[in-house]
Amino acid sequence: MKKARLPEVRPGDLLGIERSGAYGPTASPGLFLSHGYPAEVLVHDGHATLVRERDTPEEMLSRQHLAVFKDAS
């Protein structure tokens, strides 16, 4: 269905995308626009299983290093 009306989305709301195919996070460019990977949940026979936890800002920043330059003057 195209142009489906959705209620207003607020922080903390969950969205489900059925049959995402090649557009799922595991087939997407990693860290696109500096966004971490979202959590992934597999639903099978009505049972939901977390298969990947979301990246947190702390985890993403922990892999960065501050560049320190000596004063050139």
C-alpha positions, 0 to 999 in steps of 0.5 A: 500500500502506498501513502498509508496514513500513520499515527504520529511517531514519537521517540521510543515508538517501534516500527515494523517493516515486513519483508525488507529484502535487500533494504535490511540493515545487514545489506545496507551501507554501514554507518550511513550518515553516521547512523548506527545500525538499528536493532533487528527482530525476527518474528517467526510463528508469532514469536519475536526474537532479538537477533541484533542489538542496536548500536549505541552512541557510546559504542560508536564514539568509543571507536573514534580517537581525538586527533591532537596536534602540536601548536605550529607557532 
